[in-house]
Amino acid sequence: MTGASSGIGRGVALALAGKGVRVIAAARRIDALDSLASESGGRITALKLDVTDVGTRLAAHWRNRPLLLDCSHILDEHGRERMPVWLGRMISDARAKRAMLIPSARLSDPSEAELHAFKSFVDSSVGAAFALLLASGDLADIAVVPRIRHCLDRLGTTAGECVLVIDFSDADLSLPEFAEPVIRYGVELVQELGSWRKIVFQGTGFPEKNPAEDGGCQTVRRSEWAAWKHVVATDPTMLAHLTFGDYAADCAKMTTGKGGVAIRHLRYTCDEDWLVQRGRKLGRSDKTIMSAVCQAIVGSGHFSGASFSAADAQIWALANGVGGAGTATTWRQLNTTHHITTVVSNLVEMRGGVIKSGPAPAAQLQLAV
């Protein structure tokens, strides 16, 4: 049984073991699996999943394009002391499958030993040698520049070969006129180390708790986008130094293992806001609930059209009663696909470009989605 370290998977594994079934429980968190095996009285065998399948997953969706892997979320999970083994296997496997994986870590995270291990994977030919993640709070540290320089020296690389991500998810971006000078200061400060391969501004204004009531709709301002636009409007030359980044239609906090029933809703990205449309429960089927959610989005006046993205085509189809309701994974895919398409379109327009619209899908093709 996969995914057995927490949530529903853990509960089912224990229930089966309680009925005398021998269970092989597989997951990435070996500590949680060991606890589960102990609780079962020996009827559950723990099996840690290999991390090399990351390469297969990445190559399936993002081949021959540079991508950053934030190792901060997996260092403790897979073991810092064994990092050269498992991370080396993961990176070599991914690159062999033409996923141009670039390791990244937070400035505050890696030890001297881990920096030495990361050095083994530095390879600028995949788009950048390394990516360093800086929290906006780090900018208040008077030693932040020497700390960054030390990391680069230990990695055996330079700013010109690396990506620097300045994450403002821990900052209040609700007032762009106040956020703009802080962002500018951060960019100017890190440029003391030279011209970076890329500097990424990253942030999110999406709340940790779903803001829409049952059966309701709530707009949430895209404060990170408003702050970014204010920076560029104040100084257009910043476009040459800075790239926009966000957390898609989500907050910056990553939580796992809670289980529970997913909220039936969609987060639809508009030019300035997110439209959070939540379904009404009332004991109805997922198909009925999500069809109503999609109907509300299509009729909101903010719908981009069925030809805008694959996600929009699916939203249009479900609004017309065609196709299944999907799962929480499907809904997140719809949110993310539409969001990325919107942001890329916005960025291209900001740089004076134009993305040609594809042909509107014929009704029968839309209905076949």
N, C-alpha and C positions, 0 to 999 in steps of 0.2 A: 504494500500500500504506500503510494507516494503522498507527500504532503502531510505526513502523520505526526509531525512534531508539535502541532498546535491546532486549535479550532476544531472544526467538525472532523477532520481526519484523525485527530488524537482521540476524540470521543468514540468514533467508530472502531478504531483499533482496540481500545480498552474494552468496548462492548463485545467485540468478537472474541478477544482473549478470555473474557469472562464466561463465554459459552464454550470454552475449550478449544477454540480455533488457534492454531499456531500462526502467528502473524509476523511477516517480515516488514518492518516499518522503515520507510526510506524518506530522507529529507536532507537538507544541507546542514542543519544545526545538530551536530552530534551530541552536544551536551543535553539538549532537550530530548533527543532520542534515548540517551542513556537513562535519563530520569523516567521516561515512559516505560522502558524495558524493566526497570527496577520496580515500578508501581504495579506492573502486570504479574509479578511473581515469576518471571522467567519465561512467560508464554510469548513474549514479544522479543524479536531479534532486531537490533538496531543496524541499519545499513546507511552509511553516509553516501549521498549522491556525489558523483564526480563533478568537478566544476568545468571540465573541458567542453561540455555541451554548449557553453556560452558562445563559443566560436560559431557553432552551427546555427544558433538562433540569430546571431548578429549578421552572419553572412547571408541569411535568407532574406533579410530586409534592408541591409545597408552595406552592400558589397561595393568595394572599390571607392569608398568615400571615407575620409577620416572621421573617427568617432572617439569620444572620450569615455573612459571607464573610470568612474569615481570609486577608487579602491577603499575609501573611508568606510563604506558600508559593509565591506566583506573581510577586512583585515582580521577583526576579532573572530568573526564567524568561522573562517577557515584556518586561523592560527597564524599569528604574526611570526612565530619562531620557524614555521615551515613555509613562509612566504616565497622564498626563491623557488621552491618545488612547485606548489600549486599555481602560483601566478605565472611562473615561467611556462608551465604546461598550457595554461589558459591562453596566454598571449601568443605563443608559437602556434597553437592550434587555430586560433582565430585568424592570424595572419596567413597561415597556410591555406585557409579557405577564403582568402582575399577580403577579410574584414580588417580594415586598416585601424586596428585598435591602438589607442594612445593612452597609456596609464596616467592617472592623475591622483593627486592626494591633497588634502588640506594642509596649509602651512603649519598648523598647530599639531598635526597628527604624526608624521613619521619620525621615528628615532634615528639615531646615527646608523644603526645596523640596517634599518629598513631603507634608508636613503642609499646605502651601499647596494642593497638588493635591487632597488629600482634602477640603479645605474646600469645593470645588466640588460635592461629592456629598453634603454634609450635608443631610438632610431628615428632620426628626422626624415627619413625617406618615406615614412607613412603619412606625412603631413605635418607633423611636429614631433619633437623629441619627447616632450613631457608636457603635462598641464598641471599648473599649480592653482589651487583654489584658495582664495583669500576672502574671509568674512569682512564685511564693512567695518565691524568693530575693531579689526586688526589695524585699520588705518590710524587709530588713535595711539598706537604703540610707537614711540619715538624710535624704536629699534627695528621697525618692520622692514625697512630697506636692507639693513645688514642681515636680517634673518632670511630674506628672500635670496640675497646674494650668496649666503652660506649654503642654502639648498641647491642653488644652481651649480656652485663649485663642487659640492659633494656628488652631484649627478654628472659632472663632467660636461656640462652644456652651457649655453648662454641664453639670454632673454630672446635673442633673435631667432632661436630655434624652438622656442616654447610658447605655449598658450597660457595666458593668465586670466583666470575667471574671478571677477570681484563680485561676490554674492551679497546683494542688499536685501535678502529676504528677512534679515534680522533688523531692518531699519524701517522707519515710518516714511512711506513714499506718498502719503495721501495729499501732501501739498507740494506739487512739482517745483514751485519757485524756491522752496527751501531745500528740496532734495538735490536740485541741479548743481549748486556750488559744491556740495559734498562729493557728488559723482565726479565732477571736474577735478576736484582736489585729488581724489584717488587715482585718476588716470595720470595726472601730471606727476604725482609722487612716484609711481612705479616706473615712469619713463626715465627716472634718474639712472636706471639700470640699463638703458638703451631701448632701441625699438624692438618690441615684442613681435613674434610671429602673428599673434592676434591677442587683443584684449577684449574680453567679453563682459559686458554689464549684464548681471542676472538678478532677477527679483520676482516677487509675486505679491499681489494684493488679495489673493483668494483666501477666504477664512478657513480655519481648520474644521469648523462645524458647518454642515449644510445650512445655508441661510434661508432656504425656502420652506414654508410650512407645508403640511400635507395637502396636496392638491393645489398648491399655490405657485406663484412665480415671483422671483426676486431678481433685481438687477444688481450686479456688483461691479463697481468701477475697476477697470484695469489700471490700477495706479502705477504699476511698473512701466506700462506703455506710455502713460501720460508723462511720467518723469523723463523717460527716454526722449520723447518728442520735444519736451521743453529744453533738454540739453542740446539737441540738434538745432532747434530753432534759435537758441541763444548763440550757439557757435557751430555753424555748418561744417567747419573743418574737423569736428569731432568724428564725423562719419569716416574719416580716413584712419582714425585710430581705434575706434570702438565698434563692437558688434553687439547687437541686442540678443538677450537670452531670457528665458523664463521657465516656469515649471508647467507649461501648458495650462490647461484649465484646472489647476490644483494648487494646494498650499505646498510649503516647503517641507513639512513634517512627514516623515515616512513612518508609518505604523504597520505592524504585521502581527498576525497571531490572535486577533481578537475574535474572529469568527462572527457569527450573527448573520442576519438577513440584510442583503444589500438594499439601499434605498432606490426605488424606481424613479430615476430622474435623468435629465440630460443637462449639460452645461454648454450652452451655445455661445461661441465667441462672436461678438459684434465689434465694430470699429473702435468703440470707446469702452464698452462694458461686456460683462458676461450676462447672458440671460439664463438663469437657473430655473428650469421648469420641472416641477416635482409632481409625480402622479398621485392620484387619490387611491387609498387602499380599498376600503369598503368590501373586502373579500373577493375582489374581482381577479380575473386571470391576468398574468403578465402581459399577454397579447393585448388585452383590452386597455390596460393601464398605459403601456408604452405607445400604443396607437394614439391615445388621447394626448400624451405628452408631445408626440411628433406633430399632431394636428395643431396644437397650441403654438408650437414653434413656427410651423409653416404659415399660420395665420397671424403671426405676431407683428408683421411688418418689417422684421429684421432678417427673414430667411433669404439666404444668398442665391437660392435657385438650385434645382436638382443637378444642373451641369457644373456647379462650382467645384464639387469634390465628390469622391466616392461615398463619403459619409453623408453628404447632402442628398445624394441620390437614394441612399438607403432610408434616410429620414422621410423623404418625400413618399417613398414606396410604403413605408409602415404607416404613415399618416393616411394613406389610401387603403389600408387594410391588407396590404400584400407583404408576405414574408413573415418569419417568426419574430417573437419578441426579443430573442437573444438572451444574453446573460450579462452580469456585471462587467465581464471582460469586453463583451461586444459594445456596451454603452460607453465604456472608457475609450475604446477604439474610435467610436463615433466622435466623442468629445475631442480627442487628440488629433485625429485626421482633419477635422474641420478647423480646429484651432491653428495647426501648423500651416494649412493652406491660407488661412486668413492673415497670419503674421507674415508669411513670405510675400504675399501679395502687397501688404502694407509696406514692407521694407523695400520691395522693388519699386513701388510707386514713389517712396520717399527719395530714392536715388535717381528718379527721373526715368525709370524704365516702365515697360508695359508688359503684362502677361496676357497673352491672347486667350480669350475664352474658348473653351472647347465647344463643339456643336451640342446643342441641347439634345439629350437622349430622346429618342422616339418614345411615345407613350408605352408601346409594348415592351421596349427594352427597360424602361423604368419599372414597369410592373413585374419584370422578370428578376429584378434585383433580389 
